[in-house]
Amino acid sequence: MTDTDKLKEIIEHSKRIVFFGGAGVSTESGIPDFRSADGLYHQKYDYPPEEILSHTFFMRKPEEFYRFYRDKMLCLTAKPNKAHLKLAAWEREGKLRSVVTQNIDGLHQAAGSRRVHELHGSVLRNHCMQCGKFYGVERIAESEGVPTCDCGGIIKPDVVLYEEPLPEETVMQALDDIRGADTLIVAGTSLTVYPAASYVRYFGGDHMILINRDATPYDHLADLVIHDKVGEVLSRL
């Protein structure tokens, strides 16, 4: 029996699937990841990306932050790929309970998924730090320098920066779904970014499936490990 056959059999008998995904889910849509050989962390800037994407840097050098952010974090022409579309179809069929994602691109919702826990926020949501007014991503993309609100306050993306906590309510909902899942599919993530990577340990259901291009520290815990692109694997089902 091939890995695809094994995966098909598990999916067919699953009723409460939770999908936990990382950057590798969106790379097939043309969005670069952070930690691969050609990812953002291996490119050269005046400051390391880890520093630019920190709360301290945002507060101290917002104009420099936004120069990098518009250039590298906003991929507004990206479209959902085979993985996003398959997950949305499973949700419509009643097989998929939810998507837990580390991505900030909104592609799961664009594909039609409705229950999506965004652990690291979304580039599509932005708020004034002074009055709280909401702004869509267009306000950020079309502005120059530091985008400001009508009240004069700085607009900040609803993206979790380094040094900032993950959204507590989102985390609690994600963990509840992971605990209640009969099958957990972990895909497109190196499982090296904490605390999010540790969330897979809350799973106590029947089958844990790991789909990732490279090996992860959690491969030994999975019932099925497939080293391949996420969209390619899911499109075969």
C-alpha positions as CSV (number, residue, x, y, z in Angstrom):
1,M,0.0,0.0,0.0
2,T,1.4,3.4,-1.0
3,D,1.6,6.4,1.3
4,T,-1.2,8.0,-0.8
5,D,-3.4,4.9,-0.3
6,K,-2.7,4.9,3.5
7,L,-3.6,8.6,3.6
8,K,-6.8,8.1,1.6
9,E,-7.9,5.3,4.0
10,I,-7.3,7.4,7.1
11,I,-9.2,10.4,5.6
12,E,-12.1,8.2,4.6
13,H,-12.6,7.0,8.2
14,S,-12.0,10.4,9.8
15,K,-14.9,12.7,10.9
16,R,-13.1,15.4,12.9
17,I,-9.9,16.4,11.0
18,V,-7.8,19.3,12.1
19,F,-5.2,20.7,9.8
20,F,-2.2,22.4,11.3
21,G,-0.2,24.2,8.7
22,G,2.9,26.4,8.2
23,A,4.7,28.3,5.5
24,G,5.0,25.3,3.3
25,V,1.3,25.4,2.6
26,S,1.6,28.8,1.0
27,T,4.9,28.4,-0.9
28,E,3.0,26.7,-3.7
29,S,1.0,29.9,-4.1
30,G,4.3,31.8,-4.6
31,I,4.7,33.2,-1.1
32,P,8.3,32.7,0.2
33,D,8.8,31.0,3.5
34,F,11.3,32.2,6.1
35,R,13.6,29.3,6.9
36,S,14.4,27.4,3.7
37,A,17.6,28.0,1.8
38,D,16.0,30.7,-0.3
39,G,13.7,32.0,2.4
40,L,13.6,35.5,3.8
41,Y,16.1,34.7,6.6
42,H,18.8,34.0,4.0
43,Q,18.5,37.3,2.2
44,K,20.5,40.4,3.0
45,Y,19.1,43.6,4.4
46,D,20.4,46.4,6.5
47,Y,19.0,44.5,9.5
48,P,18.2,40.8,10.0
49,P,14.5,40.0,9.3
50,E,14.1,38.7,12.8
51,E,15.1,42.1,14.1
52,I,12.9,44.0,11.6
53,L,9.9,41.9,12.5
54,S,10.1,42.5,16.2
55,H,7.9,44.8,18.3
56,T,10.9,46.8,19.5
57,F,12.0,47.5,15.9
58,F,8.5,48.4,14.8
59,M,8.3,51.0,17.7
60,R,11.8,52.4,17.1
61,K,12.0,52.4,13.3
62,P,8.5,52.1,11.9
63,E,9.5,53.6,8.5
64,E,12.2,51.0,8.0
65,F,9.8,48.3,9.2
66,Y,7.2,49.2,6.7
67,R,9.8,49.3,3.8
68,F,10.6,45.7,4.5
69,Y,7.0,44.8,5.3
70,R,5.5,46.1,2.0
71,D,8.3,44.6,0.0
72,K,8.4,41.1,1.6
73,M,5.3,40.4,3.6
74,L,2.5,41.6,1.3
75,C,1.9,39.1,-1.5
76,L,-1.5,40.3,-2.5
77,T,-1.6,38.7,-5.9
78,A,-1.2,35.2,-4.5
79,K,-4.1,32.8,-5.0
80,P,-5.2,29.7,-3.0
81,N,-3.4,26.5,-4.2
82,K,-4.5,22.8,-4.3
83,A,-4.0,22.4,-0.5
84,H,-6.2,25.4,0.4
85,L,-8.9,24.3,-2.0
86,K,-8.9,20.6,-0.7
87,L,-9.2,21.7,2.9
88,A,-12.1,24.0,2.1
89,A,-13.8,21.1,0.3
90,W,-13.3,18.9,3.3
91,E,-14.9,21.5,5.6
92,R,-17.9,21.8,3.3
93,E,-18.3,18.0,3.4
94,G,-18.2,18.0,7.2
95,K,-14.9,16.1,7.5
96,L,-12.7,19.0,8.5
97,R,-13.2,20.6,11.9
98,S,-10.8,23.5,11.4
99,V,-7.6,24.9,10.1
100,V,-4.9,26.0,12.5
101,T,-2.4,28.1,10.6
102,Q,0.9,29.9,11.3
103,N,0.5,31.8,8.0
104,I,-0.7,35.4,7.8
105,D,-1.8,35.6,4.1
106,G,-5.5,34.8,4.4
107,L,-5.4,32.2,1.6
108,H,-7.4,29.6,3.6
109,Q,-10.3,32.0,3.9
110,A,-9.9,33.0,0.2
111,A,-10.3,29.3,-0.7
112,G,-13.5,29.1,1.3
113,S,-12.5,27.8,4.7
114,R,-14.6,29.3,7.4
115,R,-13.1,28.0,10.7
116,V,-9.5,29.2,10.6
117,H,-7.4,29.9,13.7
118,E,-4.7,32.3,12.7
119,L,-2.0,31.9,15.3
120,H,0.2,34.7,14.0
121,G,-2.5,37.1,12.8
122,S,-3.2,38.4,9.3
123,V,-1.8,41.0,7.0
124,L,-5.4,41.7,5.9
125,R,-6.3,43.3,9.2
126,N,-4.8,46.5,10.5
127,H,-5.7,48.8,13.4
128,C,-4.8,52.3,14.5
129,M,-2.7,52.1,17.7
130,Q,-4.3,55.2,19.0
131,C,-8.1,55.0,18.4
132,G,-8.4,51.3,17.3
133,K,-10.0,52.1,13.9
134,F,-9.8,49.1,11.4
135,Y,-8.1,49.4,8.0
136,G,-7.8,46.8,5.2
137,V,-4.5,45.8,3.7
138,E,-5.0,48.3,0.8
139,R,-4.4,51.2,3.2
140,I,-0.9,49.7,4.0
141,A,-0.1,48.7,0.4
142,E,-1.0,52.0,-1.1
143,S,0.5,54.3,1.5
144,E,4.1,55.5,1.7
145,G,6.3,55.7,4.7
146,V,4.5,55.0,8.0
147,P,0.7,54.6,7.4
148,T,-1.4,56.8,9.7
149,C,-5.0,56.9,10.8
150,D,-7.4,59.8,10.2
151,C,-6.8,60.6,13.9
152,G,-3.0,60.8,13.4
153,G,-2.1,57.5,15.1
154,I,0.2,54.9,13.5
155,I,-1.6,52.0,11.8
156,K,-0.2,48.6,12.9
157,P,-0.8,45.2,11.1
158,D,-2.6,42.6,13.1
159,V,0.4,40.3,12.7
160,V,2.2,38.8,15.7
161,L,5.7,40.3,15.8
162,Y,8.6,38.8,17.7
163,E,8.4,39.7,21.4
164,E,4.6,39.8,21.2
165,P,2.3,37.1,22.6
166,L,0.1,34.9,20.4
167,P,-3.6,35.9,20.6
168,E,-4.9,34.0,23.7
169,E,-8.5,33.3,22.5
170,T,-7.3,32.0,19.1
171,V,-4.8,29.7,20.8
172,M,-7.4,28.3,23.2
173,Q,-9.8,27.6,20.3
174,A,-7.1,26.0,18.3
175,L,-6.0,23.7,21.2
176,D,-9.6,22.7,21.9
177,D,-10.0,21.7,18.3
178,I,-6.7,19.8,18.3
179,R,-7.7,17.9,21.5
180,G,-11.1,17.0,19.9
181,A,-9.7,15.8,16.6
182,D,-9.7,12.2,15.5
183,T,-7.1,12.9,12.8
184,L,-4.4,15.7,12.9
185,I,-2.7,16.6,9.7
186,V,0.5,18.6,10.3
187,A,1.8,20.1,7.0
188,G,4.2,22.5,5.6
189,T,5.9,23.4,8.8
190,S,9.4,22.7,10.3
191,L,7.8,22.5,13.7
192,T,10.7,24.5,15.1
193,V,8.8,27.7,15.9
194,Y,7.6,27.8,19.5
195,P,5.2,27.9,21.2
196,A,3.1,27.0,18.1
197,A,5.1,23.8,17.3
198,S,4.4,22.4,20.8
199,Y,0.6,22.5,20.1
200,V,0.7,19.2,18.2
201,R,1.4,17.5,21.6
202,Y,-2.2,18.3,22.7
203,F,-3.4,15.8,20.1
204,G,-4.7,12.5,21.5
205,G,-6.8,11.2,18.6
206,D,-6.4,8.2,16.3
207,H,-4.0,9.4,13.6
208,M,-1.3,12.0,13.2
209,I,-0.1,12.6,9.7
210,L,3.0,14.7,8.9
211,I,3.4,16.2,5.4
212,N,6.5,18.3,4.9
213,R,9.3,18.6,2.3
214,D,12.0,18.0,5.0
215,A,12.2,15.9,8.2
216,T,10.9,17.5,11.4
217,P,11.6,16.9,15.1
218,Y,8.1,15.3,15.4
219,D,8.3,12.8,12.6
220,H,8.7,9.9,15.1
221,L,5.4,10.7,16.7
222,A,3.4,10.5,13.4
223,D,1.5,7.4,12.1
224,L,2.3,8.5,8.5
225,V,5.1,10.8,7.3
226,I,5.2,12.0,3.7
227,H,8.1,14.2,2.6
228,D,6.6,16.1,-0.3
229,K,4.8,19.3,-1.2
230,V,1.5,19.7,0.6
231,G,-0.6,20.7,-2.3
232,E,0.8,17.8,-4.4
233,V,-0.1,15.3,-1.7
234,L,-3.6,16.5,-1.0
235,S,-4.4,16.9,-4.7
236,R,-3.9,13.1,-5.1
237,L,-6.7,12.3,-2.7
